[in-house]
Amino acid sequence: MSETGLPQSVLTEIGSPIRESRLAGIDGLARLAWGADLAMAHAARQALQQMTEDDSRAVSAAATAALERTSVRLDPERIDFGTVAAETPRLVADVRVEGPPLAVAGATVTVSGPGLRAMIHDRTLRIMWLPRSDWLDGSVTVRGPAGWADVRVTGQVANAAAPFAAVGAPAPKNDYGTSRGGEPEGLRTYDGGMVAGGYGPARVTVLPAPPPPARRQIGTTILVAILTSLVVLGGAGVAMTLLDDGQAPAAPLVAAPQTSTQAQTNAELEETPAPAISKVPLAAARVKSVARPLVIGTIRVGAEPEGVVVSPDGRTVYVANQNSRILSVVDAATRKVSSVPLRNTPRFVAVSRDGRTVFVSMYEDDKHTGSGVAVVDARSRKVVRYLDTGHMPYTLAVAPDNKLWVPIHSDGRLEIFTSGTLRMESELPVRPNPHAVGFSGDQMRAFTANHESNAVSVIDMRTNAVIGNIPVSRAPHSIAVSPDGRMALVAGYEADTADLIDTVTLKRTGPFKVGRDPQSVAFSTDSRYGYVVNEFDGTVSVLNGRTGTVVSTIKVGKSPRTVGVSPDGRLAYVSNGGDNTISVLKVGQ
């Protein structure tokens, strides 16, 4: 071992007068930079930085590309919290920190934007917004020995000026007992970082990074001492920063990573103009859910509709039709229907958080043939690929980090696919047999309803490990987590009941008597009410989202299967498998 901490063989290669040897040395440095030996990884990146100034253009380009491959990356690179009510206490989004082990070792976090908070724990960057101004356009930056990367964060408060019209008037209280602009009650430390008392809606839209890409900083001279001390706010590998509301510097745009094929020079990149943000005030008003929804319409779709979901912008409803092998695409405004043909029988449907991709689970009646997921481009309305899965993929869902979770019913496991590339990232065994999955972003927990086990599995999303199983009513068929992250609602298909689970304490309450054969569940967007679709009765039971008390029962179509709620909270859509329609319910006003 040399004085630099690098193997002598690698130093010999990068110091060789022969270009090919130096290129081989760069490959060796890149492997070391990805290693678990942090001191050596740091030394390797320093050597790569020096190699970017090599006289050989090929060597310099190879070193630059190697630095980029070993730099910290964030996925997604942009978060939009959308328009929120003025009383909203906080919203939370989780971002994946990618790159070598060096990317998270000694990393620190800085924020730019009023009301933004952020912490990093292991490979999760948690971003919290405490709405304090009518417009948020900020950023969160992760910086460390593996360079830096940032996430652009945007959002807006609806009618934000109204509550503060009178000078000196006290800020209004919200349902959580805090005033907007103050720290929410229940805020506590966790491994030196900050989480929100277990609560807070993970209401997030993931957007693509704005073109053109800005320059990503890859050079760093952080000392190895940082790697060994890691004393950041009292927790190893954890960093957090708070920004005074009086400071709101302009937010840097998110930088897309450069590849080795990009030929722009640093000077050219620095001169690239950043696209401006148009801060157009929005006039969205807060929608309050109602105790007794009204059926305001019926839309005919394909044969035997099952799964239904609403796009993030609320403009499109997607319906999986089993007997016609099509995905119905419904324009929510005009109620016009178009179709996307699929190669196998569609069952359930989900949509990515940016609304660009629709996922449809498929399998035939033998519960084996044709198992997979169709990936549909929302814009062209064409199938762009099919994903191979285990047997009988059930009610798939998109997690807060935009990864696709697929319950594999017949094989008793979950399959998790990465966002973007849709590569299977991991397989997670759960109790037989998973029907559905819901997410509590604040708790970083996933919940699966396991039909044959009469239990809900609780999964730590940081480790993808099952941390517990909660007994529930017989044959749990569906599960949904409330938008505020506090409660999970479970349908007991064979018990004709529903259960509630506190996502923090994991305590179950219930059972609560609903209709016959409860098939699917969902929550109103303000978390006040839960909806239970009762297949045999042709009804939807409306429950108090905290107590489980049934407050009303609504008649819908024949053999209703699933329910999807529009993100704006105004409408819900119920698929009626017995009469080939979807019922349109007014659930908010």
C-alpha positions in Angstrom: 0.0 0.0 0.0 1.4 3.4 -1.0 1.4 6.6 1.1 -1.7 7.8 -0.8 -3.6 4.8 0.4 -4.0 3.4 -3.1 -2.5 0.1 -4.2 0.9 0.4 -5.8 -0.3 -1.5 -8.9 -2.9 1.2 -9.6 -0.5 4.0 -9.0 1.9 2.4 -11.5 -0.8 2.2 -14.1 -2.0 5.8 -13.8 1.6 7.0 -13.8 2.6 5.1 -16.9 3.5 7.0 -20.0 1.4 4.6 -22.0 -2.1 5.8 -22.6 -3.7 2.3 -22.5 -2.1 1.7 -19.1 -3.5 4.9 -17.7 -6.9 4.0 -19.0 -6.7 0.7 -17.2 -5.7 2.5 -14.1 -8.8 4.7 -14.3 -10.9 1.6 -14.4 -9.1 0.4 -11.2 -9.7 3.7 -9.6 -13.4 3.6 -10.4 -13.7 0.2 -8.8 -12.0 1.4 -5.7 -14.2 4.5 -5.6 -17.2 2.2 -5.4 -15.7 0.1 -2.5 -16.6 -0.1 1.1 -13.2 1.2 2.2 -14.1 4.9 2.5 -10.6 6.2 2.9 -9.5 4.3 -0.2 -12.6 5.4 -2.1 -11.9 9.0 -1.2 -8.3 8.7 -2.4 -9.4 7.1 -5.6 -11.8 9.9 -6.4 -9.0 12.4 -5.7 -6.8 10.6 -8.1 -9.5 10.6 -10.7 -9.9 14.3 -10.3 -6.2 14.8 -11.0 -6.6 12.5 -14.1 -9.2 14.8 -15.6 -6.3 17.1 -16.4 -4.3 14.4 -18.3 -2.7 15.4 -21.6 -4.5 12.7 -23.4 -8.1 13.7 -24.3 -9.2 10.0 -24.1 -7.7 9.6 -20.6 -9.2 12.9 -19.4 -12.6 12.0 -20.7 -12.5 8.5 -19.1 -11.5 10.1 -15.8 -14.4 12.6 -16.0 -16.8 9.8 -16.8 -15.5 7.7 -13.9 -16.0 10.6 -11.5 -19.6 11.0 -12.7 -20.3 7.3 -12.2 -19.0 7.4 -8.6 -20.7 10.7 -7.7 -23.8 11.1 -5.4 -27.1 11.0 -7.3 -30.6 11.7 -6.2 -33.8 10.0 -7.5 -36.0 11.8 -8.2 -34.4 15.1 -9.0 -37.5 17.2 -8.6 -40.4 17.2 -6.2 -43.6 19.1 -6.6 -45.9 19.2 -3.6 -48.7 20.8 -5.7 -51.3 23.1 -4.4 -52.2 22.6 -0.7 -54.7 24.1 1.6 -53.6 27.0 3.8 -54.1 24.9 7.0 -51.8 22.1 5.9 -49.2 21.6 8.7 -46.5 19.8 6.7 -45.9 17.6 3.7 -43.2 15.0 3.3 -41.3 13.5 0.4 -38.6 10.8 0.4 -35.7 10.8 -2.2 -33.3 8.0 -2.8 -29.6 8.8 -2.4 -27.8 6.7 -5.0 -24.1 6.1 -5.7 -21.2 4.3 -3.9 -20.9 4.0 -0.1 -18.9 7.2 -0.2 -22.0 9.1 -1.4 -23.6 8.9 2.0 -20.5 8.9 4.2 -20.2 12.2 5.9 -22.8 13.8 3.6 -24.4 17.1 4.7 -27.7 18.6 3.7 -28.5 22.3 3.0 -31.8 23.8 2.0 -32.9 26.9 0.2 -36.6 27.8 0.4 -39.0 29.1 3.1 -40.4 26.4 5.3 -38.2 23.6 3.9 -36.6 21.1 6.2 -34.4 18.1 5.3 -32.5 15.2 6.8 -30.6 12.3 5.4 -30.5 8.9 7.0 -28.7 6.0 5.3 -29.8 6.3 1.7 -33.0 8.2 2.2 -33.2 12.0 1.9 -36.4 13.1 3.7 -37.8 16.5 2.6 -40.4 18.3 4.7 -42.3 21.4 3.7 -44.0 23.5 6.4 -46.1 25.8 4.2 -45.4 29.4 5.2 -45.6 31.5 2.0 -47.9 31.3 -1.0 -45.1 29.9 -3.2 -42.3 27.5 -2.7 -39.5 27.3 -5.2 -36.4 26.0 -3.4 -33.9 23.2 -3.4 -32.3 20.6 -1.1 -28.6 19.9 -1.7 -26.6 16.8 -0.6 -22.9 17.4 -0.4 -20.0 15.1 0.6 -16.9 13.4 -0.5 -18.6 12.0 -3.6 -19.6 15.5 -4.9 -23.0 17.1 -4.7 -26.5 16.8 -6.1 -29.7 18.6 -5.5 -33.4 18.3 -5.7 -35.6 21.1 -6.8 -38.7 21.5 -4.6 -41.8 23.4 -5.6 -45.3 23.9 -4.1 -48.1 26.5 -3.6 -50.6 27.3 -0.8 -54.1 27.9 -2.1 -55.5 31.3 -1.1 -52.6 31.9 1.2 -53.1 35.6 1.6 -56.7 35.4 3.0 -55.9 34.2 6.5 -53.4 37.0 7.1 -55.3 39.9 5.6 -55.5 41.8 8.9 -52.2 43.1 10.1 -51.2 41.5 13.4 -54.1 39.0 13.2 -53.1 35.7 14.8 -52.4 32.8 12.4 -55.3 30.4 12.1 -55.2 27.1 14.0 -55.3 23.9 12.0 -56.6 20.4 12.8 -53.3 19.5 14.3 -53.4 22.2 17.0 -50.6 24.3 15.5 -50.6 27.6 13.7 -49.4 27.7 10.1 -45.8 29.0 10.1 -44.9 27.4 13.4 -43.1 24.2 14.1 -45.7 21.4 14.1 -46.4 19.7 17.4 -44.9 16.2 17.8 -41.7 17.0 16.0 -39.0 14.9 17.4 -35.4 13.8 16.7 -34.6 10.4 15.2 -30.9 9.4 14.9 -30.0 13.1 15.0 -32.5 14.0 12.3 -36.1 15.1 12.2 -39.3 13.3 11.6 -42.8 14.5 12.0 -44.3 12.7 15.0 -45.4 10.0 12.6 -47.8 12.2 10.7 -47.9 14.2 7.5 -49.3 13.4 4.0 -46.8 12.1 1.4 -48.6 14.1 -1.3 -45.9 14.2 -3.9 -45.7 14.6 -7.7 -42.5 13.5 -9.2 -41.5 15.6 -12.2 -38.7 15.2 -14.7 -35.7 17.5 -14.3 -36.1 20.7 -16.4 -34.0 20.8 -19.5 -31.3 21.8 -20.3 -29.2 20.1 -17.7 -27.1 22.4 -15.5 -23.6 21.5 -14.6 -23.1 19.0 -11.8 -20.3 19.7 -9.4 -18.1 16.6 -9.1 -14.9 17.8 -7.7 -14.3 17.7 -3.9 -11.5 18.0 -1.5 -13.2 17.0 1.7 -10.7 15.5 4.1 -10.7 11.8 5.0 -11.2 12.9 8.6 -14.8 13.6 7.8 -15.2 10.0 6.8 -13.9 8.7 10.1 -15.6 11.1 12.5 -19.1 11.4 11.0 -20.3 13.5 13.9 -23.2 15.2 12.3 -25.9 16.4 14.7 -25.1 13.5 17.0 -25.7 10.6 14.6 -23.4 8.7 12.3 -24.4 9.1 8.7 -27.2 11.5 9.5 -27.3 15.2 8.7 -30.0 17.9 8.8 -30.3 21.6 8.3 -32.9 24.2 9.1 -33.3 27.4 7.2 -34.4 30.7 8.8 -37.5 32.0 7.0 -35.9 35.3 6.4 -33.3 33.7 4.1 -34.6 32.5 0.8 -31.8 32.6 -1.8 -32.5 31.7 -5.4 -32.7 27.9 -5.8 -30.3 26.2 -8.2 -31.9 24.1 -10.8 -31.6 20.3 -10.6 -28.6 19.0 -12.5 -29.0 16.0 -14.7 -25.9 13.8 -14.6 -23.5 14.1 -17.6 -22.6 10.9 -19.4 -19.3 10.1 -21.1 -20.8 11.0 -24.5 -21.5 14.6 -23.6 -18.9 16.7 -25.4 -19.7 20.1 -23.9 -16.8 21.8 -22.2 -17.1 23.2 -18.7 -17.1 26.7 -20.1 -20.0 25.9 -22.4 -22.0 24.3 -19.6 -21.5 27.3 -17.3 -22.9 29.5 -20.0 -26.0 27.4 -20.5 -28.9 29.6 -19.5 -31.2 28.3 -16.7 -34.9 28.1 -17.6 -37.0 30.5 -15.7 -39.9 29.5 -13.5 -43.3 31.0 -14.2 -44.9 31.8 -10.8 -48.5 31.9 -11.8 -50.8 32.1 -8.8 -53.3 29.2 -8.6 -56.8 29.6 -7.4 -57.5 26.1 -6.2 -59.7 26.1 -3.1 -59.6 23.5 -0.3 -62.0 20.6 -0.9 -63.8 19.2 2.1 -65.0 15.6 1.9 -68.7 14.9 2.6 -70.2 12.3 4.8 -72.7 11.2 2.2 -71.4 11.2 -1.4 -73.8 11.5 -4.4 -73.7 9.4 -7.5 -73.7 12.0 -10.3 -73.1 9.9 -13.3 -72.4 6.5 -14.9 -69.8 5.9 -17.7 -69.9 2.7 -19.8 -66.4 1.2 -20.3 -65.2 -2.3 -21.3 -66.4 -5.7 -20.2 -66.2 -6.5 -16.5 -64.1 -3.6 -15.2 -62.0 -4.3 -12.2 -59.1 -2.0 -11.3 -59.6 1.8 -11.5 -57.2 4.7 -10.8 -57.2 8.5 -11.4 -54.2 10.3 -12.9 -52.3 12.7 -10.6 -53.7 15.7 -12.4 -57.3 14.3 -12.1 -58.0 14.6 -15.8 -57.9 10.9 -16.7 -59.4 7.7 -15.3 -57.9 4.4 -16.2 -60.0 1.2 -16.0 -58.8 -2.4 -16.4 -61.5 -4.4 -18.2 -61.1 -8.2 -17.7 -63.4 -9.7 -20.2 -62.5 -7.4 -23.1 -58.7 -7.3 -22.5 -58.5 -3.5 -22.8 -57.5 -0.6 -20.7 -60.2 2.1 -20.8 -58.9 5.6 -20.8 -61.7 8.0 -19.7 -61.5 11.8 -20.1 -62.8 13.0 -16.7 -64.2 16.3 -18.1 -65.9 15.0 -21.3 -66.4 11.4 -20.1 -65.3 10.2 -23.6 -63.7 6.7 -23.5 -60.8 5.3 -25.6 -59.2 1.9 -25.4 -55.7 0.4 -25.2 -55.6 -3.3 -26.2 -53.6 -5.6 -24.0 -52.2 -9.0 -24.7 -53.6 -10.7 -21.6 -56.4 -10.3 -19.1 -56.0 -7.0 -17.2 -56.8 -7.0 -13.5 -55.6 -3.9 -11.6 -54.0 -0.6 -12.6 -51.7 2.1 -11.1 -50.1 5.3 -12.5 -46.7 6.8 -11.9 -46.5 9.9 -9.8 -45.7 12.1 -12.8 -48.7 10.7 -14.6 -46.6 9.7 -17.6 -46.8 5.9 -17.2 -49.7 3.5 -16.5 -49.1 0.0 -15.1 -51.6 -2.8 -15.6 -51.3 -6.2 -13.8 -52.4 -9.2 -15.9 -53.0 -12.9 -15.5 -55.4 -15.5 -16.9 -58.0 -17.4 -15.0 -55.7 -20.3 -14.4 -53.7 -17.8 -12.2 -50.5 -18.7 -14.0 -50.6 -18.0 -17.8 -50.0 -14.4 -18.9 -48.7 -13.2 -15.6 -47.0 -9.8 -15.9 -47.4 -6.0 -16.0 -48.2 -3.9 -19.1 -46.4 -0.6 -19.2 -48.5 2.0 -21.0 -47.3 5.4 -22.2 -50.0 7.8 -21.0 -49.4 10.3 -23.8 -49.4 7.9 -26.8 -51.7 5.5 -25.1 -49.6 2.5 -26.3 -48.1 -0.4 -24.6 -44.3 0.3 -24.6 -43.2 -2.9 -22.8 -44.3 -5.9 -20.7 -42.7 -6.8 -17.4 -42.3 -10.4 -16.4 -43.5 -11.1 -12.8 -44.4 -14.0 -10.6 -47.7 -15.8 -10.9 -50.9 -13.7 -10.4 -49.7 -10.1 -9.9 -52.4 -8.4 -7.9 -53.2 -4.8 -6.8 -49.9 -3.1 -7.8 -49.0 0.4 -6.4 -46.5 3.2 -6.9 -44.5 4.1 -3.8 -43.6 7.6 -2.7 -40.2 7.2 -4.3 -41.9 6.2 -7.6 -40.9 2.6 -7.4 -43.5 0.0 -8.5 -44.5 -2.5 -5.9 -46.3 -5.7 -7.3 -47.9 -8.1 -4.9 -47.4 -11.6 -6.3 -50.5 -13.4 -5.0 -49.7 -17.0 -5.8 -46.0 -16.8 -4.8 -46.5 -15.0 -1.5 -44.1 -12.2 -2.1 -43.7 -8.6 -3.3 -41.6 -7.6 -6.3 -40.2 -4.1 -6.3 -39.2 -2.4 -9.6 -37.0 0.7 -9.8 -38.4 3.9 -11.2 -37.5 4.8 -14.7 -35.7 1.7 -15.8 -38.3 -0.6 -14.2 -35.6 -3.2 -13.3 -36.6 -5.6 -10.6 -34.8 -4.3 -7.5 -35.8 -6.8 -4.9 -38.2 -9.6 -3.9 -39.7 -9.6 -0.5 -41.4 -12.6 1.0 -44.6 -11.9 3.0 -47.3 -14.1 4.4 -49.7 -15.8 2.0 -51.0 -14.2 -0.1 -50.5 -10.5 -0.7 -53.4 -8.7 -2.4 -52.5 -5.1 -2.0 -50.0 -2.6 -0.6 -50.2 0.8 0.9 -47.5 3.3 2.0 -47.0 5.6 5.0 -44.3 8.0 3.7 -43.7 9.6 7.1 -43.1 6.3 8.8 -41.3 4.8 5.8 -43.5 1.8 6.2 -45.4 -0.3 3.7 -48.4 -2.4 4.6 -49.7 -5.5 2.7 -53.0 -7.2 3.0 -52.4 -10.9 3.0 -55.6 -12.6 1.9 -55.0 -16.2 3.1 -53.2 -15.3 6.3 -55.7 -12.9 7.9 -52.9 -10.6 8.6 -51.3 -7.3 7.4 -47.5 -7.4 7.1 -45.6 -4.2 8.1 -42.5 -3.5 6.1 -39.6 -1.1 6.9 -39.0 0.6 3.5 -35.5 1.6 4.5 -34.5 -2.1 4.7 -37.3 -3.8 2.8 -37.7 -6.1 5.8 -40.9 -7.3 7.4 -41.0 -5.9 11.0 -44.3 -7.3 12.1 -47.7 -8.9 11.2 -51.0 -7.6 12.5 -54.0 -9.9 12.7 -57.1 -8.5 11.0 -60.5 -9.7 9.9 -60.8 -12.8 7.7 -59.5 -12.6 4.1 -58.1 -9.1 4.0 -58.6 -8.1 0.4 -57.5 -4.5 0.1 -55.6 -1.9 2.1 -55.2 1.9 1.8 -53.2 4.4 3.9 -54.8 7.8 4.6 -53.2 10.8 2.9 -52.1 12.2 6.2 -50.2 8.9 6.9 -52.0 8.2 10.2 -54.3 5.3 9.4 -54.5 2.2 7.3 -58.0 0.8 6.3 -58.3 -2.9 5.6 -61.2 -4.7 3.9 -62.1 -8.2 5.4 -63.7 -9.8 2.4 -65.1 -12.9 4.0 -65.9 -11.2 7.3 -68.0 -8.4 5.8 -66.0 -6.0 8.0 -63.3 -3.4 7.9 -60.4 -2.7 10.3 -58.3 0.4 11.0 -54.6 0.3 11.9 -52.7 3.2 13.5 -49.5 3.4 11.3 -47.5 4.7 14.2 -48.4 2.4 17.1 -49.5 -0.4 14.8 -52.6 -0.9 16.9 -55.7 -2.3 15.2 -59.3 -1.1 15.9 -62.4 -2.8 14.7 -63.8 -4.8 13.2 -66.5 -2.5 11.8 -69.5 -4.0 10.1 -69.9 -2.9 6.4 -71.7 -4.5 3.4 -71.3 -8.0 1.9 -68.0 -9.0 0.4 -66.0 -5.8 0.9 -63.6 -5.8 -2.0 -61.7 -2.5 -2.1 -60.9 0.5 0.1 -59.7 4.1 -0.3 -59.6 7.4 1.7 -60.8 10.8 1.0 -58.0 13.3 0.2 -58.5 15.0 3.6 -58.4 11.7 5.4 -61.7 12.3 7.1 -63.5 9.4 5.5 -62.7 5.9 4.3 -64.6 4.2 1.4 -65.3 0.5 1.4 -66.6 -1.1 -1.9 -69.1 -4.0 -1.1 -69.3 -6.3 -4.1 -72.3 -8.4 -3.2 -74.4 -5.5 -2.0 -73.6 -3.1 -4.8 -72.8 -0.4 -2.3 -70.0 1.8 -0.9 -69.8 2.1 2.9 -68.5 5.5 4.1 -66.6 5.3 7.4 -65.2 7.9 9.7 -61.5 7.8 9.0 -60.5 7.9 12.7 -63.2 6.0 14.5 -64.4 3.5 11.9 -68.0 4.4 12.4 -70.1 3.9 9.3 -71.7 7.3 8.5 -73.5 6.4 5.2 -74.0 3.7 2.6 -74.2 4.6 -1.1 -75.8 2.5 -3.8 -73.7 2.1 -6.9 -73.7 -0.4 -9.9 -73.8 -4.1 -10.0 -70.9 -6.1 -8.5 -68.7 -3.1 -7.7 -65.0 -4.0 -7.5 -62.6 -1.1 -6.8 -62.6 2.7 -6.1 -60.3 5.5 -7.1 -60.4 9.0 -5.7 -59.4 12.1 -7.7 -56.4 13.9 -6.3 -58.4 17.1 -5.9 -60.8 15.3 -3.6 -64.0 16.2 -5.5 -64.8 12.9 -7.3 -64.4 9.2 -6.8 -64.9 6.4 -9.4 -66.2 2.9 -8.7 -65.8 0.1 -11.2 -69.0 -2.0 -11.6 -67.9 -5.4 -12.9 -71.5 -6.7 -13.3 -72.8 -3.9 -15.6 -69.6 -2.8 -17.4 -69.7 0.8 -16.0 -68.0 3.1 -13.6 -70.1 5.1 -11.2 -69.0 8.8 -10.6 -69.4 9.9 -7.0 -69.2 13.5 -5.8 -67.2 13.0 -2.6 -66.0 16.5 -1.9 -67.1 20.1 -2.2 
